[in-house]
Amino acid sequence: MALSGVKNDRGELRILENLDELRTDLADYIAELSEAAVKERGVFAIALSGGSLIGLMGKLCEAPYNKTVDWAKWYIFWADERVVAKNHSDSNYKLAKDGILSKVPIVPSHVHSINDSVSAEEAADEYMFVIRQLVKTRMVSVSDISDCPKFDLILLGMGPDGHIASLFPNHAVLEETDEWVTFITDSPKPPPERITFTLPVINSASNVAIVVTGESKAEAVHLAIDNVEPNCPSLPARLVQPTKGKLVWFLDKPAASKLDDLQFSE
Ligand SMILES: O=C1O[C@H](COP(=O)(O)O)[C@@H](O)[C@H](O)[C@H]1O
């Protein structure tokens, strides 16, 4: 049985009994947001991450979602990408293509992955340009309080160190507020070269979901969500605070095991 509730200003928590329930709840959540965005705007602009998230989204390729989701209206982006060839096993694009995009009727021209034949800096600049064009045509909305794109949904995973997208703890990239997309060449987790959405873009989204499973991430979940002393100001996951949008955490029980005072109604 799922536990669900709101914790302080850290968003909605959904703690699922097991991975199968988490996969179903996540698929339902994405399908509902897709339907709402298509009804309101005619399109659904979704940004993916890599890592364990993609496997956890797998139910979207199964019934009923494979038939009921309006895939033709999806515009796909990446919240972060490793600067490797698209057919490299480290590529977040390849992970999503093999795991999801090749299994549902997405329009190929709606899939916006990075240019894998240029430097990290050029790839970030080009990606930002592409997003800018799609903001101009309103395929991606624009935030009314910042000049940032407002994605309908940004899906994030979180590493055991609390990193989200390619925003790592204590890294200067956390301070980047001028650009929508930036790059790093010294990622503490290989591969070193990556592009990433910046915090202002993540926090301008209409919806942000952080999907975390496993006991190895329980401490980072506690530091990201609970009122801890001293506060962890540079823990990237704690800096996800959508200005007007909604933040939802999808956790399995091991990932939630170190949270303080869980008082939820079942
Ligand atoms: O390197 C990355 O790691 C994070 C977390 O991955 P996970 O396998 O621990 O879930 C991922 O969200 C990010 O997109 C990826 O580039």
The ligand as an ORCA input file, in Angstrom:
! r2SCAN-3c Opt
* xyz 0 1
  O      24.680     10.152    -14.018
  C      23.487     10.235    -13.839
  O      22.974      9.835    -12.643
  C      21.671     10.220    -12.197
  C      21.225      9.193    -11.169
  O      21.292      7.891    -11.761
  P      20.761      6.603    -10.999
  O      21.147      5.440    -11.887
  O      21.448      6.559     -9.666
  O      19.283      6.716    -10.874
  C      20.707     10.357    -13.362
  O      19.479     10.862    -12.922
  C      21.340     11.261    -14.415
  O      20.462     11.494    -15.479
  C      22.568     10.582    -14.930
  O      23.216     11.309    -15.969
*
